Amino acid sequence: AAMRAESQRLRNVVKICGEDFDGSEENRKQLWTFLQDRVAYESLAATQPLDLGKSTALLPVKPPKDKDARKNPPQPNNKQPRQTKAVDELVGLAGEIFVYQMLQQRYGSDVVSSSSWVSENSKYVFPHNQADDDKGCDFAFTVKGKLQRIEVKSSSGGDESFTLGSSQIALAMELASKKRGRRELFMLVHVKNALSAAPQAVVLPNPYDSKSAGLFSIEKADARVRYRSDR
């Protein structure tokens, strides 16, 4: 039993900032303090401020030329090996913690408060938060009269791709097509090297906005189909 317990513990160990961290579900609430002691947020905010008003410059992306290319898109050289679900979830939490810290550094705690962090991940840091992953974004707060809805995507390496969920796509499309998009903005922040002591935040515009045409390659994924039988 002791050997099995140790084996399970080792499977949960993840390298964060070059050190071992127990990434099990019950220990994730310790990640905030762990990162606070190892990531110099103030210094990073001074060298790479997270300014939502300045999207990262992007090069045009050409869509795949044929069906085979769509089925088997080219893989970037810096793509990381496939991770377990537990590691993916830890990477996502680390990325959101980084973005929360950087947004507070940029806009202040009076604008970006704990209640601005609306994803379920926020409960690891603020247990009493009113959180909901179906909102379609991880952060929501107002800057200069505009409601900013920020979805965070995180990678353990430098891969320039990620997956959007159905609620995120729905919100992005809604704000891209309706007039309320003038008062509400949907933006993406992609955190690269999220488990390092110096993550990088890439600010991206709404990929479904007409202004972003040609800047993203959106590959169609499987759709979950739900129905109700009358029997």
CYANA upper distance limits for C-alpha pairs under 8 A (distance plus 0.5 A):
  1 ALA  CA      5 ALA  CA      6.61
  2 ALA  CA      6 GLU  CA      6.66
  3 MET  CA      7 SER  CA      6.56
  4 ARG  CA      8 GLN  CA      6.66
  5 ALA  CA      9 ARG  CA      6.67
  6 GLU  CA     10 LEU  CA      6.69
  7 SER  CA     11 ARG  CA      6.87
  8 GLN  CA     12 ASN  CA      7.07
  9 ARG  CA     13 VAL  CA      7.01
  9 ARG  CA     22 ASP  CA      7.75
  9 ARG  CA     24 SER  CA      8.44
 12 ASN  CA     22 ASP  CA      6.12
 12 ASN  CA     23 GLY  CA      5.60
 12 ASN  CA     24 SER  CA      6.07
 12 ASN  CA     86 ALA  CA      8.17
 12 ASN  CA     87 VAL  CA      8.49
 13 VAL  CA     20 ASP  CA      6.46
 13 VAL  CA     21 PHE  CA      5.84
 13 VAL  CA     22 ASP  CA      5.12
 13 VAL  CA     23 GLY  CA      6.28
 13 VAL  CA     24 SER  CA      8.43
 14 VAL  CA     19 GLU  CA      8.45
 14 VAL  CA     20 ASP  CA      6.10
 14 VAL  CA     21 PHE  CA      5.70
 14 VAL  CA     22 ASP  CA      6.90
 14 VAL  CA     23 GLY  CA      6.69
 14 VAL  CA     87 VAL  CA      7.82
 15 LYS  CA     19 GLU  CA      5.67
 15 LYS  CA     20 ASP  CA      5.25
 15 LYS  CA     21 PHE  CA      6.62
 15 LYS  CA    195 LEU  CA      7.90
 16 ILE  CA     20 ASP  CA      6.81
 16 ILE  CA     21 PHE  CA      6.87
 16 ILE  CA    195 LEU  CA      5.37
 16 ILE  CA    196 SER  CA      6.42
 16 ILE  CA    197 ALA  CA      8.29
 17 CYS  CA     38 ARG  CA      7.47
 17 CYS  CA    195 LEU  CA      6.55
 17 CYS  CA    196 SER  CA      4.97
 17 CYS  CA    197 ALA  CA      5.37
 18 GLY  CA    196 SER  CA      7.66
 22 ASP  CA     27 ASN  CA      6.97
 22 ASP  CA     28 ARG  CA      8.29
 23 GLY  CA     27 ASN  CA      6.79
 23 GLY  CA     28 ARG  CA      6.52
 23 GLY  CA     86 ALA  CA      7.77
 23 GLY  CA     87 VAL  CA      7.72
 23 GLY  CA     90 LEU  CA      7.08
 24 SER  CA     28 ARG  CA      6.90
 24 SER  CA     86 ALA  CA      7.94
 27 ASN  CA     31 LEU  CA      8.10
 28 ARG  CA     90 LEU  CA      8.08
 28 ARG  CA    124 TYR  CA      7.17
 29 LYS  CA    124 TYR  CA      5.14
 29 LYS  CA    125 VAL  CA      6.64
 30 GLN  CA     34 PHE  CA      6.72
 31 LEU  CA     35 LEU  CA      6.56
 31 LEU  CA     94 ALA  CA      7.97
 32 TRP  CA     36 GLN  CA      6.65
 32 TRP  CA     97 ILE  CA      7.51
 32 TRP  CA    125 VAL  CA      7.18
 33 THR  CA     37 ASP  CA      6.90
 34 PHE  CA     38 ARG  CA      7.23
 35 LEU  CA     39 VAL  CA      6.06
 36 GLN  CA     40 ALA  CA      8.12
 38 ARG  CA    197 ALA  CA      6.83
 39 VAL  CA    197 ALA  CA      5.49
 39 VAL  CA    198 ALA  CA      7.27
 40 ALA  CA     44 LEU  CA      6.74
 40 ALA  CA    197 ALA  CA      8.13
 40 ALA  CA    198 ALA  CA      8.45
 41 TYR  CA     45 ALA  CA      6.46
 41 TYR  CA     98 PHE  CA      8.47
 41 TYR  CA    101 GLN  CA      7.28
 41 TYR  CA    102 MET  CA      7.25
 41 TYR  CA    105 GLN  CA      8.41
 42 GLU  CA     46 ALA  CA      6.78
 42 GLU  CA    105 GLN  CA      7.48
 43 SER  CA     47 THR  CA      6.95
 44 LEU  CA     48 GLN  CA      6.21
 44 LEU  CA     49 PRO  CA      7.68
 44 LEU  CA    198 ALA  CA      7.80
 45 ALA  CA     49 PRO  CA      4.92
 45 ALA  CA     50 LEU  CA      7.43
 45 ALA  CA    102 MET  CA      6.60
 45 ALA  CA    105 GLN  CA      6.96
 45 ALA  CA    106 ARG  CA      7.76
 48 GLN  CA    200 GLN  CA      8.42
 49 PRO  CA    102 MET  CA      7.67
 49 PRO  CA    106 ARG  CA      7.03
 50 LEU  CA    102 MET  CA      6.56
 50 LEU  CA    103 LEU  CA      6.79
 50 LEU  CA    106 ARG  CA      6.87
 50 LEU  CA    201 ALA  CA      7.57
 50 LEU  CA    203 VAL  CA      8.15
 51 ASP  CA     55 SER  CA      8.46
 51 ASP  CA    106 ARG  CA      7.47
 51 ASP  CA    203 VAL  CA      8.36
 52 LEU  CA    203 VAL  CA      7.17
 54 LYS  CA    203 VAL  CA      7.78
 55 SER  CA    202 VAL  CA      8.21
 55 SER  CA    203 VAL  CA      5.42
 55 SER  CA    204 LEU  CA      5.80
 55 SER  CA    205 PRO  CA      6.80
 56 THR  CA    202 VAL  CA      6.70
 56 THR  CA    203 VAL  CA      5.97
 56 THR  CA    204 LEU  CA      6.60
 58 LEU  CA    215 LEU  CA      6.95
 59 LEU  CA    215 LEU  CA      6.89
 60 PRO  CA    214 GLY  CA      5.87
 60 PRO  CA    215 LEU  CA      5.23
 60 PRO  CA    216 PHE  CA      7.91
 61 VAL  CA    214 GLY  CA      6.18
 61 VAL  CA    215 LEU  CA      5.79
 61 VAL  CA    216 PHE  CA      6.25
 61 VAL  CA    217 SER  CA      6.65
 62 LYS  CA    214 GLY  CA      7.52
 62 LYS  CA    217 SER  CA      7.63
 63 PRO  CA    217 SER  CA      6.47
 64 PRO  CA     69 ALA  CA      5.93
 64 PRO  CA     70 ARG  CA      6.24
 64 PRO  CA     73 PRO  CA      7.90
 65 LYS  CA     69 ALA  CA      7.07
 65 LYS  CA     70 ARG  CA      8.40
 66 ASP  CA     70 ARG  CA      7.03
 67 LYS  CA     71 LYS  CA      6.81
 68 ASP  CA     72 ASN  CA      6.54
 69 ALA  CA     73 PRO  CA      5.59
 69 ALA  CA     74 PRO  CA      7.95
 70 ARG  CA    219 GLU  CA      7.78
 75 GLN  CA     79 LYS  CA      7.47
 76 PRO  CA    159 ASP  CA      7.66
 78 ASN  CA    157 GLY  CA      7.94
 78 ASN  CA    158 GLY  CA      6.82
 78 ASN  CA    159 ASP  CA      6.42
 79 LYS  CA    157 GLY  CA      7.66
 79 LYS  CA    158 GLY  CA      7.59
 79 LYS  CA    159 ASP  CA      5.61
 80 GLN  CA    156 SER  CA      8.04
 80 GLN  CA    157 GLY  CA      6.72
 80 GLN  CA    159 ASP  CA      7.68
 83 GLN  CA     87 VAL  CA      6.64
 83 GLN  CA     88 ASP  CA      6.84
 84 THR  CA     88 ASP  CA      6.75
 85 LYS  CA     89 GLU  CA      6.66
 86 ALA  CA     90 LEU  CA      6.80
 87 VAL  CA     91 VAL  CA      6.62
 88 ASP  CA     92 GLY  CA      6.72
 89 GLU  CA     93 LEU  CA      6.76
 90 LEU  CA     94 ALA  CA      6.63
 91 VAL  CA     95 GLY  CA      6.64
 91 VAL  CA    154 SER  CA      6.73
 91 VAL  CA    155 SER  CA      7.06
 91 VAL  CA    156 SER  CA      6.87
 91 VAL  CA    194 ALA  CA      6.64
 91 VAL  CA    195 LEU  CA      6.97
 92 GLY  CA     96 GLU  CA      6.81
 92 GLY  CA    152 VAL  CA      8.45
 92 GLY  CA    153 LYS  CA      7.33
 92 GLY  CA    154 SER  CA      5.87
 92 GLY  CA    155 SER  CA      8.14
 92 GLY  CA    194 ALA  CA      8.49
 93 LEU  CA     97 ILE  CA      6.69
 93 LEU  CA    121 ASN  CA      6.53
 94 ALA  CA     98 PHE  CA      6.71
 94 ALA  CA    194 ALA  CA      6.55
 94 ALA  CA    195 LEU  CA      7.10
 95 GLY  CA     99 VAL  CA      6.74
 95 GLY  CA    152 VAL  CA      7.59
 95 GLY  CA    153 LYS  CA      7.67
 95 GLY  CA    154 SER  CA      5.82
 95 GLY  CA    155 SER  CA      8.44
 95 GLY  CA    191 VAL  CA      6.27
 95 GLY  CA    194 ALA  CA      5.81
 95 GLY  CA    195 LEU  CA      8.40
 96 GLU  CA    100 TYR  CA      6.54
 96 GLU  CA    121 ASN  CA      8.24
 96 GLU  CA    138 ASP  CA      8.27
 96 GLU  CA    152 VAL  CA      6.80
 96 GLU  CA    154 SER  CA      8.42
 97 ILE  CA    101 GLN  CA      6.72
 98 PHE  CA    102 MET  CA      6.63
 98 PHE  CA    194 ALA  CA      8.35
 98 PHE  CA    199 PRO  CA      8.24
 99 VAL  CA    103 LEU  CA      6.40
 99 VAL  CA    152 VAL  CA      8.14
 99 VAL  CA    189 VAL  CA      8.40
 99 VAL  CA    191 VAL  CA      8.41
 99 VAL  CA    201 ALA  CA      8.10
100 TYR  CA    104 GLN  CA      6.72
100 TYR  CA    112 VAL  CA      8.30
100 TYR  CA    117 TRP  CA      7.93
101 GLN  CA    105 GLN  CA      6.76
102 MET  CA    106 ARG  CA      6.71
103 LEU  CA    107 TYR  CA      6.33
103 LEU  CA    108 GLY  CA      7.81
103 LEU  CA    112 VAL  CA      7.20
104 GLN  CA    108 GLY  CA      5.05
104 GLN  CA    109 SER  CA      5.75
104 GLN  CA    111 VAL  CA      8.21
104 GLN  CA    112 VAL  CA      6.13
104 GLN  CA    113 SER  CA      8.24
105 GLN  CA    109 SER  CA      8.38
107 TYR  CA    111 VAL  CA      6.62
107 TYR  CA    112 VAL  CA      7.17
108 GLY  CA    112 VAL  CA      6.63
109 SER  CA    113 SER  CA      5.66
111 VAL  CA    141 PHE  CA      7.31
111 VAL  CA    142 THR  CA      7.55
111 VAL  CA    143 VAL  CA      7.94
112 VAL  CA    116 SER  CA      6.17
112 VAL  CA    141 PHE  CA      6.95
113 SER  CA    117 TRP  CA      7.86
114 SER  CA    126 PHE  CA      7.49
114 SER  CA    129 ASN  CA      7.92
115 SER  CA    129 ASN  CA      6.80
115 SER  CA    130 GLN  CA      7.82
116 SER  CA    139 PHE  CA      5.90
116 SER  CA    140 ALA  CA      5.66
116 SER  CA    141 PHE  CA      6.12
117 TRP  CA    122 SER  CA      6.48
117 TRP  CA    131 ALA  CA      8.20
117 TRP  CA    138 ASP  CA      6.51
117 TRP  CA    139 PHE  CA      5.12
117 TRP  CA    140 ALA  CA      7.25
118 VAL  CA    122 SER  CA      7.17
118 VAL  CA    129 ASN  CA      7.94
118 VAL  CA    130 GLN  CA      7.28
118 VAL  CA    131 ALA  CA      5.15
118 VAL  CA    132 ASP  CA      6.72
118 VAL  CA    133 ASP  CA      8.01
118 VAL  CA    135 LYS  CA      8.39
118 VAL  CA    137 CYS  CA      7.94
118 VAL  CA    138 ASP  CA      5.80
118 VAL  CA    139 PHE  CA      5.95
118 VAL  CA    140 ALA  CA      7.42
119 SER  CA    123 LYS  CA      8.47
119 SER  CA    131 ALA  CA      5.62
119 SER  CA    132 ASP  CA      5.94
119 SER  CA    133 ASP  CA      5.61
119 SER  CA    135 LYS  CA      8.42
119 SER  CA    137 CYS  CA      7.58
119 SER  CA    138 ASP  CA      5.18
119 SER  CA    139 PHE  CA      7.62
120 GLU  CA    131 ALA  CA      5.64
120 GLU  CA    132 ASP  CA      6.25
120 GLU  CA    133 ASP  CA      6.32
121 ASN  CA    125 VAL  CA      8.26
122 SER  CA    126 PHE  CA      6.25
122 SER  CA    127 PRO  CA      7.84
122 SER  CA    129 ASN  CA      7.44
122 SER  CA    131 ALA  CA      7.70
123 LYS  CA    127 PRO  CA      4.64
123 LYS  CA    128 HIS  CA      7.17
123 LYS  CA    129 ASN  CA      6.51
123 LYS  CA    131 ALA  CA      7.90
133 ASP  CA    137 CYS  CA      7.79
133 ASP  CA    138 ASP  CA      7.96
134 ASP  CA    167 SER  CA      6.21
135 LYS  CA    167 SER  CA      7.18
135 LYS  CA    168 GLN  CA      8.11
135 LYS  CA    171 LEU  CA      8.39
136 GLY  CA    151 GLU  CA      7.82
136 GLY  CA    165 GLY  CA      8.46
136 GLY  CA    166 SER  CA      8.44
136 GLY  CA    167 SER  CA      5.06
136 GLY  CA    168 GLN  CA      4.45
136 GLY  CA    169 ILE  CA      7.91
136 GLY  CA    170 ALA  CA      7.82
136 GLY  CA    171 LEU  CA      6.19
136 GLY  CA    172 ALA  CA      8.50
137 CYS  CA    149 ARG  CA      6.44
137 CYS  CA    150 ILE  CA      5.97
137 CYS  CA    151 GLU  CA      4.92
137 CYS  CA    152 VAL  CA      8.06
137 CYS  CA    168 GLN  CA      6.73
137 CYS  CA    171 LEU  CA      8.49
138 ASP  CA    149 ARG  CA      7.96
138 ASP  CA    150 ILE  CA      6.33
138 ASP  CA    151 GLU  CA      5.50
138 ASP  CA    152 VAL  CA      6.83
139 PHE  CA    148 GLN  CA      8.22
139 PHE  CA    149 ARG  CA      6.28
139 PHE  CA    150 ILE  CA      5.48
139 PHE  CA    151 GLU  CA      7.17
140 ALA  CA    147 LEU  CA      7.25
140 ALA  CA    148 GLN  CA      6.01
140 ALA  CA    149 ARG  CA      5.13
140 ALA  CA    150 ILE  CA      6.82
141 PHE  CA    147 LEU  CA      6.07
141 PHE  CA    148 GLN  CA      5.92
141 PHE  CA    149 ARG  CA      7.47
142 THR  CA    146 LYS  CA      5.78
142 THR  CA    147 LEU  CA      4.77
142 THR  CA    148 GLN  CA      6.25
143 VAL  CA    147 LEU  CA      7.00
143 VAL  CA    148 GLN  CA      7.43
145 GLY  CA    183 ARG  CA      7.86
146 LYS  CA    182 ARG  CA      8.40
146 LYS  CA    183 ARG  CA      5.50
146 LYS  CA    184 GLU  CA      6.07
146 LYS  CA    185 LEU  CA      7.63
147 LEU  CA    183 ARG  CA      6.81
147 LEU  CA    184 GLU  CA      5.14
147 LEU  CA    185 LEU  CA      6.79
148 GLN  CA    184 GLU  CA      6.48
148 GLN  CA    185 LEU  CA      5.61
148 GLN  CA    186 PHE  CA      6.86
148 GLN  CA    187 MET  CA      7.99
149 ARG  CA    184 GLU  CA      7.68
149 ARG  CA    185 LEU  CA      6.40
149 ARG  CA    186 PHE  CA      5.35
149 ARG  CA    187 MET  CA      6.84
150 ILE  CA    186 PHE  CA      6.50
150 ILE  CA    187 MET  CA      5.60
150 ILE  CA    188 LEU  CA      6.22
150 ILE  CA    189 VAL  CA      7.46
151 GLU  CA    168 GLN  CA      8.04
151 GLU  CA    186 PHE  CA      8.15
151 GLU  CA    187 MET  CA      6.90
151 GLU  CA    188 LEU  CA      5.44
151 GLU  CA    189 VAL  CA      6.80
152 VAL  CA    188 LEU  CA      6.39
152 VAL  CA    189 VAL  CA      5.39
152 VAL  CA    190 HIS  CA      6.37
152 VAL  CA    191 VAL  CA      7.75
153 LYS  CA    162 PHE  CA      7.18
153 LYS  CA    163 THR  CA      8.48
153 LYS  CA    188 LEU  CA      7.78
153 LYS  CA    189 VAL  CA      6.73
153 LYS  CA    190 HIS  CA      5.19
153 LYS  CA    191 VAL  CA      6.63
154 SER  CA    162 PHE  CA      8.28
154 SER  CA    190 HIS  CA      6.09
154 SER  CA    191 VAL  CA      5.07
154 SER  CA    192 LYS  CA      6.52
154 SER  CA    193 ASN  CA      8.33
154 SER  CA    194 ALA  CA      6.71
155 SER  CA    159 ASP  CA      7.31
155 SER  CA    162 PHE  CA      8.40
155 SER  CA    190 HIS  CA      8.19
155 SER  CA    191 VAL  CA      6.70
155 SER  CA    192 LYS  CA      5.53
155 SER  CA    193 ASN  CA      6.39
155 SER  CA    194 ALA  CA      6.42
156 SER  CA    192 LYS  CA      6.76
156 SER  CA    193 ASN  CA      5.01
156 SER  CA    194 ALA  CA      5.70
156 SER  CA    195 LEU  CA      6.37
156 SER  CA    196 SER  CA      8.47
157 GLY  CA    192 LYS  CA      6.25
157 GLY  CA    193 ASN  CA      5.02
157 GLY  CA    194 ALA  CA      7.90
158 GLY  CA    192 LYS  CA      5.77
158 GLY  CA    193 ASN  CA      6.62
159 ASP  CA    192 LYS  CA      7.86
164 LEU  CA    168 GLN  CA      6.61
164 LEU  CA    169 ILE  CA      6.87
165 GLY  CA    169 ILE  CA      6.73
166 SER  CA    170 ALA  CA      6.60
167 SER  CA    171 LEU  CA      6.73
168 GLN  CA    172 ALA  CA      6.58
169 ILE  CA    173 MET  CA      6.54
170 ALA  CA    174 GLU  CA      6.57
171 LEU  CA    175 LEU  CA      6.66
171 LEU  CA    186 PHE  CA      8.12
172 ALA  CA    176 ALA  CA      6.58
172 ALA  CA    186 PHE  CA      6.41
172 ALA  CA    206 ASN  CA      6.84
172 ALA  CA    207 PRO  CA      8.14
172 ALA  CA    208 TYR  CA      6.81
172 ALA  CA    209 ASP  CA      8.43
173 MET  CA    177 SER  CA      6.64
173 MET  CA    208 TYR  CA      6.21
173 MET  CA    209 ASP  CA      7.89
174 GLU  CA    178 LYS  CA      6.55
174 GLU  CA    181 GLY  CA      8.37
175 LEU  CA    179 LYS  CA      8.17
175 LEU  CA    180 ARG  CA      7.02
175 LEU  CA    181 GLY  CA      4.99
175 LEU  CA    184 GLU  CA      7.34
175 LEU  CA    185 LEU  CA      7.22
175 LEU  CA    186 PHE  CA      7.19
176 ALA  CA    181 GLY  CA      6.47
176 ALA  CA    206 ASN  CA      7.80
176 ALA  CA    208 TYR  CA      6.69
176 ALA  CA    209 ASP  CA      5.28
176 ALA  CA    210 SER  CA      7.99
177 SER  CA    181 GLY  CA      7.69
177 SER  CA    209 ASP  CA      7.93
179 LYS  CA    183 ARG  CA      8.46
180 ARG  CA    184 GLU  CA      6.55
181 GLY  CA    185 LEU  CA      6.32
186 PHE  CA    205 PRO  CA      7.83
186 PHE  CA    206 ASN  CA      6.18
187 MET  CA    203 VAL  CA      7.86
187 MET  CA    204 LEU  CA      6.52
187 MET  CA    205 PRO  CA      5.52
187 MET  CA    206 ASN  CA      5.68
188 LEU  CA    203 VAL  CA      6.50
188 LEU  CA    204 LEU  CA      5.45
188 LEU  CA    205 PRO  CA      6.73
188 LEU  CA    206 ASN  CA      7.29
189 VAL  CA    201 ALA  CA      6.70
189 VAL  CA    202 VAL  CA      5.95
189 VAL  CA    203 VAL  CA      5.14
189 VAL  CA    204 LEU  CA      6.48
190 HIS  CA    201 ALA  CA      6.15
190 HIS  CA    202 VAL  CA      5.48
190 HIS  CA    203 VAL  CA      7.06
190 HIS  CA    204 LEU  CA      7.96
191 VAL  CA    199 PRO  CA      6.97
191 VAL  CA    200 GLN  CA      6.05
191 VAL  CA    201 ALA  CA      5.01
191 VAL  CA    202 VAL  CA      6.77
192 LYS  CA    199 PRO  CA      6.25
192 LYS  CA    200 GLN  CA      5.68
192 LYS  CA    201 ALA  CA      6.93
192 LYS  CA    202 VAL  CA      8.24
193 ASN  CA    198 ALA  CA      7.94
193 ASN  CA    199 PRO  CA      5.51
193 ASN  CA    200 GLN  CA      7.19
194 ALA  CA    198 ALA  CA      8.37
194 ALA  CA    199 PRO  CA      5.59
194 ALA  CA    200 GLN  CA      8.05
195 LEU  CA    199 PRO  CA      7.70
205 PRO  CA    209 ASP  CA      8.40
205 PRO  CA    212 SER  CA      7.50
206 ASN  CA    212 SER  CA      7.43
207 PRO  CA    212 SER  CA      6.17
207 PRO  CA    213 ALA  CA      8.12
207 PRO  CA    215 LEU  CA      8.14
207 PRO  CA    216 PHE  CA      6.85
208 TYR  CA    212 SER  CA      7.34
208 TYR  CA    213 ALA  CA      8.28
209 ASP  CA    213 ALA  CA      7.68
212 SER  CA    216 PHE  CA      7.76
